[in-house]
C-alpha cells in the first residue's frame, strides 16, 4: 500500500493522461470519472515497485486501458454513442480541432489506441508494442491503416496524423 503523498503525486502527474485515455475509450465523462478513481485506487493498493518514472507511467496506462476494456465488456454497457456525446467529448477535451478528434473517436478501438498512444502520449511503435503486448510490426500496420482511414474521412487533412 502506498502513502498518501505518493498517491497524490501520481494523481497530479498522471491525471490528464488517465482522463484522456478514458475519454478516447469510453467517450463519456461519467465513465471516465469512474475509471479514473479505479485506476488510482489500484495504484494506491498496489505494491508494485517501479524501476523508472517511465515504468510507472506505462503501468498507469496499462491499468487504465484494462479498466476501460473491462467496463466496455461488461454486460450492461451500451456500445452506441450519439453524435451529441462525441461533440461533448471534443468540447470537454478542450480540442481546438474537434473534427479531427471526432474522426479519431470513430476509428475502431484497435486503431484509436495506437493513434492516442503515438500522437497524444508520444510513444514510439516499439514502446506501444510493449504496452499493448503486440508485435512492433503490428503496431506499424495499425498506425498506417489508422492514418489512411483518417485521411479518407477528413478528405486529406490528416497528412501529419
C-alpha positions in Angstrom: 0.0 0.0 0.0 1.3 3.4 -1.0 1.5 6.5 1.2 -1.0 9.4 0.7 1.8 11.5 -0.6 2.8 9.0 -3.3 -0.8 8.7 -4.4 -1.3 12.5 -4.6 1.9 12.9 -6.6 0.8 10.2 -9.0 -2.6 11.8 -9.4 -1.0 15.2 -10.1 1.4 13.7 -12.6 -0.9 11.3 -14.5 -4.4 12.6 -14.1 -4.5 14.2 -17.6 -3.1 11.0 -19.2 -5.6 8.7 -17.5 -8.6 11.0 -18.3 -7.6 11.3 -22.0 -7.2 7.5 -22.3 -10.6 7.0 -20.7 -12.2 9.6 -22.9 -10.8 8.0 -26.0 -12.0 4.6 -25.0 -15.3 5.3 -23.2 -16.4 8.5 -24.9 -18.2 9.9 -21.8 -17.4 11.9 -18.7 -19.2 9.7 -16.1 -17.5 6.5 -17.1 -14.2 8.4 -17.3 -14.5 9.6 -13.7 -15.4 6.1 -12.5 -12.3 4.5 -14.2 -10.1 7.4 -13.1 -11.0 6.5 -9.5 -10.5 2.8 -10.1 -7.0 3.4 -11.6 -5.7 5.4 -8.7 -7.3 3.1 -6.2 -5.4 0.2 -7.8 -2.3 2.4 -7.7 -2.8 3.2 -4.0 -3.3 -0.5 -3.1 -0.5 -1.8 -5.4 2.8 -3.0 -4.1 4.5 -2.8 -7.5 7.9 -1.4 -7.4 8.7 0.9 -10.4 12.2 1.0 -11.8 11.8 4.3 -13.5 9.2 7.0 -14.0 8.6 5.6 -17.5 7.8 2.2 -15.9 5.3 3.8 -13.5 3.6 5.7 -16.4 3.5 2.5 -18.5 1.8 0.7 -15.6 -0.7 3.5 -15.1 -1.5 3.4 -18.9 -1.9 -0.4 -18.9 -4.2 -0.3 -15.9 -6.2 2.5 -17.4 -6.6 0.6 -20.7 -7.5 -2.6 -19.0 -10.1 -0.9 -16.8 -11.7 0.7 -19.8 -11.8 -2.6 -21.6 -13.4 -4.3 -18.6 -16.1 -1.7 -18.5 -16.7 -1.9 -22.2 -17.1 -5.7 -21.9 -19.5 -5.5 -19.0 -22.9 -6.9 -19.6 -24.9 -3.7 -19.2 -22.6 -1.5 -21.3 -24.2 0.0 -24.4 -21.9 0.2 -27.4 -23.7 3.1 -29.1 -22.6 6.7 -28.9 -24.6 9.6 -30.2 -23.0 12.5 -32.2 -24.0 14.8 -29.4 -21.9 12.7 -27.0 -18.9 12.9 -29.4 -19.3 16.7 -29.6 -19.5 17.0 -25.8 -16.3 14.9 -25.5 -14.5 17.1 -28.0 -15.5 20.2 -26.1 -14.7 18.6 -22.7 -11.2 17.5 -24.0 -10.5 21.1 -25.0 -9.5 20.2 -28.5 -9.2 23.0 -31.0 -9.7 20.7 -33.9 -12.8 18.8 -32.8 -13.4 17.4 -36.2 -10.1 15.5 -36.1 -10.9 14.2 -32.6 -14.3 13.1 -33.7 -12.7 11.2 -36.6 -10.2 9.6 -34.3 -13.1 8.6 -31.9 -14.9 6.9 -34.8 -12.0 4.7 -35.5 -12.2 1.0 -34.4 -10.7 0.6 -30.9 -7.5 -1.1 -32.1 -6.7 2.0 -34.2 -7.9 4.5 -31.6 -5.5 3.0 -29.0 -2.3 3.2 -31.2 -3.2 6.7 -32.5 -3.7 8.0 -29.0 -0.6 6.5 -27.6 1.5 7.6 -30.5 0.2 11.1 -31.2 -1.1 12.2 -27.9 1.3 10.5 -25.5 4.4 10.4 -27.7 5.1 6.7 -27.5 7.1 5.0 -30.3 5.8 2.0 -32.1 8.2 -0.4 -30.1 7.0 1.2 -26.8 3.3 0.9 -27.9 4.0 -2.8 -28.8 5.3 -3.4 -25.3 2.4 -1.5 -23.6 -0.3 -3.4 -25.7 1.7 -6.6 -25.8 1.7 -6.7 -29.6 4.4 -7.2 -32.2 6.0 -3.9 -33.3 5.2 -4.6 -36.9 1.5 -5.0 -35.9 1.7 -1.5 -34.4 3.2 0.0 -37.5 0.5 -1.6 -39.6 -2.3 -0.3 -37.3 -0.8 3.2 -37.4 -0.6 3.1 -41.2 -4.2 1.9 -41.5 -5.4 4.4 -39.0 -3.7 7.2 -40.9 -5.3 6.0 -44.1 -8.8 5.9 -42.6 -8.3 9.3 -41.1 -7.0 10.7 -44.4 -10.1 9.3 -46.2 -12.5 10.6 -43.6 -11.0 14.0 -43.3 -10.5 14.5 -47.0 -6.7 14.6 -47.0 -6.4 16.8 -43.8 -4.6 14.1 -41.9 -1.2 14.3 -43.7 0.6 14.8 -40.4 -1.5 12.4 -38.4 
